[in-house]
Amino acid sequence: MDTADSPLTYRDATDADVDAIVALIESAYRGDSSRAGWTTEADILQGQRTDPQGVLEVVKAPDSRLLTVEREGRIVACCQLEHRGAHAYFGMFAVSPALQGGGLGRAIIAEAERQARETWGVTEMHMTVISVREDLIAWYERRGYRRTGEMTPFPYGDERFGIPQRADLRFELLVKPLM
């Protein structure tokens, strides 16, 4: 039985976790299952969010960690941390849709920031968010991230990142000082 007060366990993902992590990420962002949570991208992107190769690349990459979050032995969330000089990059963040809205994401991002600061001595966390995701950006702003206005193009035509349902998608850089 999954209870909201049972402790979370954080560990680095291994090759054996890849399929479970892909399933988690897809369930949080794509298709009807993602609509159970509030992080869905189903209205702006169809197709896949990631694939086993993409997840394995993060698991194997130097200066990168795929932090896996378990509750009662089951993977319930994950996030990528990548060391990039004076800052860390935060990405591939997913929380099981059935568990969203209860503070789990807030706890995980705080732990990710703590680990990046302590492991690598970084002073900032960076992330990119699809700029039309106003609700998600507002959530990150409440966690101390600020919009930079710095945009990068969405990879239109590369179905590894999904099939866009609108023509105005791009990524905005969000930054948070880690003190």
C-alpha positions in Angstrom: 0.0 0.0 0.0 1.4 3.4 -1.0 1.0 5.9 1.8 1.8 9.5 1.5 3.8 9.5 4.8 6.1 6.6 4.0 9.7 7.7 3.5 11.3 8.5 0.2 14.6 6.8 -0.9 16.9 8.6 -3.3 19.5 6.7 -5.3 21.2 6.9 -8.7 19.4 5.1 -11.5 21.0 2.0 -13.0 20.6 0.3 -16.4 18.0 -2.0 -14.8 15.8 1.1 -14.0 15.6 2.4 -17.6 12.3 0.8 -18.6 10.5 1.8 -15.3 11.8 5.4 -15.7 10.7 5.6 -19.3 7.2 4.4 -18.2 7.1 7.0 -15.4 8.2 9.9 -17.6 5.7 9.0 -20.3 2.9 8.6 -17.7 3.6 12.0 -16.3 3.7 13.9 -19.6 1.9 12.1 -22.4 -1.4 10.5 -23.2 -4.5 10.0 -21.0 -2.6 8.7 -18.0 -0.8 12.1 -17.7 -4.1 13.9 -17.3 -4.4 12.4 -13.8 -1.7 14.9 -12.8 -1.2 18.5 -13.5 2.1 18.3 -15.4 0.6 16.8 -18.6 1.8 18.1 -22.0 -0.8 16.0 -23.8 -2.5 19.1 -25.3 0.7 20.5 -26.8 2.7 17.4 -27.6 1.9 13.9 -28.7 4.2 11.0 -29.3 7.0 10.1 -26.9 8.6 12.3 -24.2 11.7 10.1 -24.0 12.9 6.6 -24.9 15.1 3.9 -23.4 18.2 5.2 -25.3 17.7 8.7 -24.1 17.3 7.6 -20.4 20.3 5.3 -20.7 22.4 8.1 -22.1 21.7 10.2 -19.0 22.4 7.2 -16.7 25.8 6.6 -18.4 26.9 10.2 -19.0 29.9 11.6 -17.1 29.0 14.5 -14.7 25.4 13.4 -14.9 23.1 11.6 -12.5 19.6 10.3 -12.9 18.2 10.6 -9.4 15.6 7.9 -8.8 13.0 8.4 -6.0 11.4 5.4 -4.5 8.6 4.9 -2.0 8.1 1.4 -0.6 10.4 -0.1 -3.2 8.6 1.5 -6.2 10.0 4.2 -8.4 7.6 7.2 -8.0 9.7 10.1 -9.4 13.0 10.9 -11.0 15.1 13.9 -12.1 18.3 14.4 -14.0 21.2 16.4 -12.5 24.1 17.4 -14.7 27.2 19.2 -13.6 28.0 22.1 -15.9 30.8 24.1 -14.4 29.5 26.6 -11.9 25.9 25.4 -12.3 24.0 22.2 -12.4 21.2 21.4 -14.9 18.0 20.0 -13.7 15.9 18.0 -16.1 13.9 14.9 -16.9 11.8 15.6 -13.8 8.8 13.4 -13.4 6.4 12.5 -10.6 3.8 9.8 -10.8 0.6 11.5 -11.8 -1.3 9.8 -9.0 1.0 11.4 -6.5 1.1 14.9 -7.9 -0.2 17.8 -5.9 0.8 16.5 -2.5 4.2 18.2 -2.0 6.3 15.3 -3.4 7.7 17.4 -6.3 8.6 20.2 -3.9 10.5 17.7 -1.6 12.3 16.2 -4.6 13.5 19.4 -6.1 14.8 20.6 -2.7 16.7 17.3 -2.3 18.1 17.6 -5.9 19.3 21.2 -5.2 20.9 20.1 -1.9 22.7 17.2 -3.6 23.9 19.4 -6.5 25.2 22.0 -4.1 26.9 19.4 -1.8 28.3 17.1 -4.5 29.5 19.6 -7.0 29.7 22.9 -5.1 27.5 24.6 -7.7 26.0 28.0 -7.0 23.1 27.9 -9.5 20.6 25.4 -10.8 19.4 25.8 -14.4 16.5 24.2 -16.2 14.6 24.7 -19.4 10.8 24.6 -19.6 8.5 24.9 -22.6 7.6 28.6 -22.5 3.9 28.1 -23.0 3.7 26.0 -19.8 2.7 29.0 -17.6 1.4 26.8 -14.8 4.6 24.8 -14.5 6.8 27.9 -14.8 4.7 29.5 -12.0 5.3 26.4 -9.8 9.1 26.7 -10.4 8.9 30.5 -9.6 7.3 29.6 -6.3 10.4 27.4 -5.6 12.8 30.4 -6.3 13.5 30.0 -10.0 13.4 33.1 -12.2 12.6 33.5 -15.8 15.5 34.7 -17.9 13.8 35.4 -21.2 16.5 33.4 -22.8 14.9 31.1 -25.3 16.1 28.1 -27.4 14.2 26.5 -30.2 12.0 23.4 -29.8 13.4 20.5 -31.9 10.6 20.5 -34.4 10.9 17.5 -36.7 12.7 15.3 -34.2 10.0 12.9 -33.0 12.3 11.7 -30.1 11.0 14.8 -28.3 7.4 14.4 -29.3 5.1 15.6 -32.0 4.2 19.3 -31.5 0.5 20.2 -31.7 1.3 23.9 -32.0 3.8 26.1 -33.8 5.0 28.4 -31.0 6.9 25.9 -28.8 10.3 26.9 -27.4 12.3 26.4 -24.2 12.9 29.2 -21.7 15.9 29.0 -19.3 15.0 29.3 -15.6 17.7 29.9 -13.0 17.9 29.6 -9.2 20.8 30.7 -7.0 21.8 27.9 -4.6 23.0 29.5 -1.4 
